[in-house]
Amino acid sequence: NYPDDVIEKLPSGFQTGIYYGWAALDGEIYKMVASIGWNPFYQNDKKSM
């Protein structure tokens, strides 16, 4: 997970959900998936990513 300060910097209108796309890491391009929101299974009390 990303630190809280990264999550807090997301735009205010950023919707929670599952996102997919492309990510660059060390010059390579990869398919990626990101979950942004609350996960009831883990009893999150704040947004995580």
N, C-alpha and C positions, 0 to 999 in steps of 0.2 A: 504494500500500500504506500501511497504517497503521504508525506507529512501533512499535518493540518494546514500549515501556511500555504501550501500549494492549492489545496481544495478551496480555501478562503479567497484565493485570487481569481477563481473562475468567474466569468461574467454573471451578473445577477440573473439574467434570463436563461442561463444554461440549464436545460432540462435533464432530470435524472433518467437513466436508462442504460441500455447496452449499445455501445458504439463499435463500429468496425471500420477498418481502413488500412492504411499503410504506415509503417514506421521505419525511420532510418536509424541504424545503429552501427557505428564504426564503418560507415561507408556502404553498408549492405542495406537493402530494402526488404522488409518482411511484412507479411499480412499480420494484422493485430486486432485484438478485441479488448475493449475497456468497459468495465462496469462502474457507473457513477451513481451513487445513491446510498440507500440504507438496506441492510440485509437482516431481516427479522430472525433468521436462523442463528446468527451470531449476536443478536440483541444489540446491534449498533445503536448508539444514542446520538450520533452525528453522521453527516454525510462522509462517505469514503470513496476512494478511487484506487 
